[in-house]
């Protein structure tokens, strides 16, 4: 599984960071940064949850 972000949609709510901090981080402007575009198998459920709970639908599954 691969994950990406649509930068124009991200508001820096950081919901994803709270759910999957091994995959997501924030930059100096508090916008999401993908640490691992290729999601490790043990993080897939968390990333799916982050995608579903993103308030602005800024996270996307890329595969």
C-alpha positions as CSV (number, residue, x, y, z in Angstrom):
1,X,0.0,0.0,0.0
2,X,1.1,3.5,-0.8
3,X,-0.2,6.8,0.7
4,X,0.0,10.4,-0.5
5,X,-1.3,13.8,0.4
6,X,-3.1,16.4,-1.6
7,X,-1.4,19.5,-0.3
8,X,-4.1,22.0,-1.3
9,X,-6.6,20.1,1.0
10,X,-4.4,19.8,4.0
11,X,-5.2,22.2,6.8
12,X,-2.7,20.8,9.3
13,X,-5.3,19.3,11.6
14,X,-2.8,16.6,12.4
15,X,-5.3,13.8,12.9
16,X,-3.1,11.5,10.8
17,X,-0.1,12.2,13.0
18,X,-2.1,11.2,16.1
19,X,-3.1,8.0,14.4
20,X,0.1,6.9,12.6
21,X,3.1,8.8,13.7
22,X,5.5,6.3,12.1
23,X,4.1,7.2,8.7
24,X,3.1,10.9,9.1
25,X,4.9,14.0,10.4
26,X,4.5,17.7,10.0
27,X,6.7,20.4,8.3
28,X,7.6,23.8,9.8
29,X,4.2,25.1,8.6
30,X,2.3,22.3,10.4
31,X,1.3,20.5,7.2
32,X,1.5,16.8,6.8
33,X,4.6,15.1,5.5
34,X,4.6,11.5,4.4
35,X,7.6,9.7,6.1
36,X,7.0,6.4,4.4
37,X,5.2,6.6,1.1
38,X,5.3,2.8,0.9
39,X,3.4,1.9,4.1
40,X,4.8,-1.0,6.2
41,X,2.3,-3.9,6.5
42,X,2.0,-3.4,10.2
43,X,0.9,0.2,9.7
44,X,-1.7,-0.3,7.0
45,X,-4.7,-0.5,9.2
46,X,-3.6,2.7,11.0
47,X,-3.0,4.5,7.7
48,X,-6.4,3.4,6.4
49,X,-7.9,4.9,9.6
50,X,-6.0,8.1,9.1
51,X,-7.3,8.4,5.5
52,X,-10.8,7.8,6.7
53,X,-10.6,10.3,9.5
54,X,-8.8,13.1,7.7
55,X,-11.2,16.1,8.1
56,X,-10.3,17.5,4.7
57,X,-9.9,14.2,2.8
58,X,-6.3,15.3,2.1
59,X,-4.8,11.7,2.3
60,X,-5.1,9.3,-0.5
61,X,-4.3,5.7,-1.2
62,X,-2.0,5.6,-4.2
63,X,-2.2,2.0,-5.4
